[in-house]
């Protein structure tokens, strides 16, 4: 298992992986409707606004994450279904949090679906994240490291 920084050349593969996640998959067209494209992601990486990490396993893209250094937001954490349960998500999340902490962001946060039937619900909570605001049935804001 190799975890390394995301490069612009990785982005098309990561966008494909994002569309294949078991829970909350987003297609390329759905991401584009949100203004998220391989081109916009490459610009954000190049300008240093976003930092990403990916996991390669057996020469395959197994998972990835990305953070926004400016806002402290955890933007995405995705693991390919065939690689779930191997600790990849936990390792990527730890790297993301460490990156944001190293940049001294005052608040580390993410947006998630507040549905206890989803794996992400228990996963983030088990990793030290806490709900601070439920905006709707489809979105809650979580912060890292609150007591």
ChimeraX attribute file (.defattr): number of C-alpha atoms within 10 A of each C-alpha:
attribute: neighborCount
match mode: 1-to-1
recipient: residues
	/A:1	12
	/A:2	12
	/A:3	17
	/A:4	14
	/A:5	14
	/A:6	20
	/A:7	14
	/A:8	14
	/A:9	10
	/A:10	14
	/A:11	16
	/A:12	14
	/A:13	12
	/A:14	22
	/A:15	20
	/A:16	16
	/A:17	21
	/A:18	24
	/A:19	19
	/A:20	17
	/A:21	18
	/A:22	14
	/A:23	14
	/A:24	14
	/A:25	15
	/A:26	16
	/A:27	16
	/A:28	17
	/A:29	12
	/A:30	13
	/A:31	16
	/A:32	13
	/A:33	10
	/A:34	9
	/A:35	12
	/A:36	14
	/A:37	18
	/A:38	20
	/A:39	13
	/A:40	12
	/A:41	20
	/A:42	18
	/A:43	14
	/A:44	15
	/A:45	18
	/A:46	13
	/A:47	10
	/A:48	12
	/A:49	14
	/A:50	22
	/A:51	23
	/A:52	23
	/A:53	21
	/A:54	27
	/A:55	22
	/A:56	15
	/A:57	14
	/A:58	8
	/A:59	9
	/A:60	11
	/A:61	19
	/A:62	24
	/A:63	25
	/A:64	29
	/A:65	24
	/A:66	25
	/A:67	25
	/A:68	21
	/A:69	20
	/A:70	12
	/A:71	15
	/A:72	23
	/A:73	22
	/A:74	25
	/A:75	16
	/A:76	17
	/A:77	21
	/A:78	27
	/A:79	27
	/A:80	21
	/A:81	14
	/A:82	10
	/A:83	14
	/A:84	15
	/A:85	10
	/A:86	11
	/A:87	11
	/A:88	25
	/A:89	25
	/A:90	16
	/A:91	16
	/A:92	24
	/A:93	23
	/A:94	12
	/A:95	20
	/A:96	27
	/A:97	19
	/A:98	12
	/A:99	19
	/A:100	22
	/A:101	15
	/A:102	10
	/A:103	12
	/A:104	12
	/A:105	15
	/A:106	10
	/A:107	15
	/A:108	23
	/A:109	22
	/A:110	20
	/A:111	19
	/A:112	18
	/A:113	18
	/A:114	21
	/A:115	14
	/A:116	9
	/A:117	9
	/A:118	12
	/A:119	11
	/A:120	18
	/A:121	16
	/A:122	14
	/A:123	13
	/A:124	20
	/A:125	14
	/A:126	11
	/A:127	13
	/A:128	13
	/A:129	21
	/A:130	18
	/A:131	19
	/A:132	13
	/A:133	13
	/A:134	15
	/A:135	12
	/A:136	9
	/A:137	9
	/A:138	11
	/A:139	15
	/A:140	18
	/A:141	17
	/A:142	24
	/A:143	21
	/A:144	19
	/A:145	13
	/A:146	12
	/A:147	6
